[in-house]
Amino acid sequence: MLLIGFPYQISLALQKRGSMHTFTNEELWNLIQKATAGDKPSLETVMSSVQDLVFNLSLRMLGTFPDAEDASQDILLKVMTHLSSFKGESAFSTWVFRIAVNHLKDYRKHMFAKLPLSFEFYGDDIRNAKTEDIPDLTQNVERAILAEELKLSCTNVMLQCLDTESRCIFILGTMFRVDSRIAGEILGITPEAYRKRLSRVRKKMADFLSEYCGEYGKGTCRCMDRVNYAIWSHRIHPSKLDFQTAVPVQVTLDVKEAMEEIDDLSQEFSFCKTYQPPEKLKQFLKEFLEGHAFSVVGNS
């Protein structure tokens, strides 16, 4: 099964003691001022409020949890060490997005940079893979669980078929629902150009989904039938279910209350979840803040 999509609203938020606190621009600005003056709790709060955003953007851009975790660490370090350069001329979320997007567009250390995909290659794999020739590789893990893992990971595989710029446009417009003015500012293009490119790339994704996906289109691809093939080709691992162990969360961001109506394809992209960053990423932030390197934030 091929799945893509995910309309959800964004707001810089922090989970505290079981409740979600959404920061106003004024609250964030005050926290940032304290953080750059050397207040460690304020810096921790600011960074915790953006780590979900950074990780989910990295995961969609790069395709795998390990690569997303590595890139997220790099991005969070950039945000921390350049925090004093944020002057409040745009929303803090827009500023973080810009840093993350610029880093991810040039990122070349991830798996799919070495093994690039295309819709032609992916389609050929769906049509011609000898799935019936693969033995049972489920290792006593329930097939339905593995099929769900494949369904979720397939979203990322599909995204890797896009060129980097198109992938970024699709993710900003369809996953994060960033409006064209802000997205254009982040990407360095006009709002009109962004809207046109977003519409084109969404149609390309929807056409591929319609042709190949057996559940949401007219194709024959079904995750349940491809579980063993996915294990054999190292797309999923029975002992390491990254997507299902990362508890889905609702990430919010103070960019826009509702998505612009770019086209009529919104329902084609309504199935994807967002995820909690791995504990290792949270631990990375904690160790950084507890170490001597914290001083670079106030001195940058």
PEKA-V859821 format. One record per backbone hydrogen bond with DSSP energy under -0.5 kcal/mol. NH is the residue of the N-H (numbers start at 1). CO is the residue of the C=O. Records with the same first field share a line. If there is no record, write none. Layout:
NH = CO  CO
//
This chain:
3 = 1
6 = 269
7 = 269
8 = 6  175
10 = 253
11 = 252
13 = 49
14 = 21
16 = 14  19
19 = 16
21 = 14  19
22 = 20
23 = 12  21
28 = 24
29 = 25
30 = 26
31 = 27
32 = 28
33 = 29
34 = 30
35 = 31
36 = 32
37 = 33
38 = 35
39 = 34
40 = 38
43 = 39
44 = 40
45 = 41
46 = 42
47 = 43
48 = 44
49 = 45
50 = 46  47
51 = 47
52 = 48
54 = 50
55 = 51
56 = 52
57 = 53
58 = 54
59 = 55
60 = 56
61 = 57
62 = 58
63 = 59
68 = 64
69 = 65
70 = 66
71 = 67
72 = 68
73 = 69
74 = 70
75 = 71
76 = 72
77 = 73
78 = 74
79 = 75
80 = 76
81 = 77
82 = 78
83 = 80
85 = 82
86 = 83
87 = 85
95 = 91
96 = 92
97 = 93
98 = 94
99 = 95
100 = 96
101 = 97
102 = 98
103 = 99
104 = 100
105 = 101
106 = 102
107 = 104
113 = 110
114 = 110  111
115 = 111
117 = 160
122 = 118
123 = 119
124 = 120
125 = 121
126 = 122
127 = 123
128 = 124
129 = 125
131 = 129
133 = 130
134 = 131
137 = 135
141 = 138
145 = 142
146 = 142
147 = 143
148 = 144
149 = 145
150 = 146
151 = 147
152 = 148
153 = 149
154 = 150
155 = 151  152
156 = 152  153
157 = 153
158 = 154
159 = 155
160 = 156
161 = 158
162 = 159
167 = 163
168 = 164
169 = 165
170 = 166
171 = 167
172 = 168
173 = 169
174 = 170
175 = 170  171
176 = 171
178 = 172
183 = 179
184 = 180
185 = 181
186 = 182
187 = 183
188 = 184
189 = 184
194 = 190
195 = 191
196 = 192
197 = 193
198 = 194
199 = 195
200 = 196
201 = 197
202 = 198
203 = 199
204 = 200
205 = 201
206 = 202
207 = 203
208 = 204
209 = 205
210 = 206
211 = 207
212 = 208
213 = 209
214 = 221
217 = 213
218 = 210
219 = 213
221 = 212
225 = 222
226 = 222  223
227 = 223  224
230 = 226
231 = 227
232 = 228
233 = 229
234 = 231
235 = 230
236 = 230
237 = 240
240 = 237
242 = 240
245 = 241
246 = 242
247 = 245
249 = 274
251 = 249
252 = 11
253 = 10
255 = 10  253
256 = 253
262 = 260
268 = 265
269 = 265  266
270 = 267
271 = 4
276 = 247
281 = 278
282 = 278
283 = 279
284 = 280
285 = 281
286 = 282
287 = 283
288 = 284
289 = 285
290 = 286
291 = 287  288
294 = 291
295 = 292
296 = 293
297 = 294
298 = 294
299 = 295
300 = 296  297
//
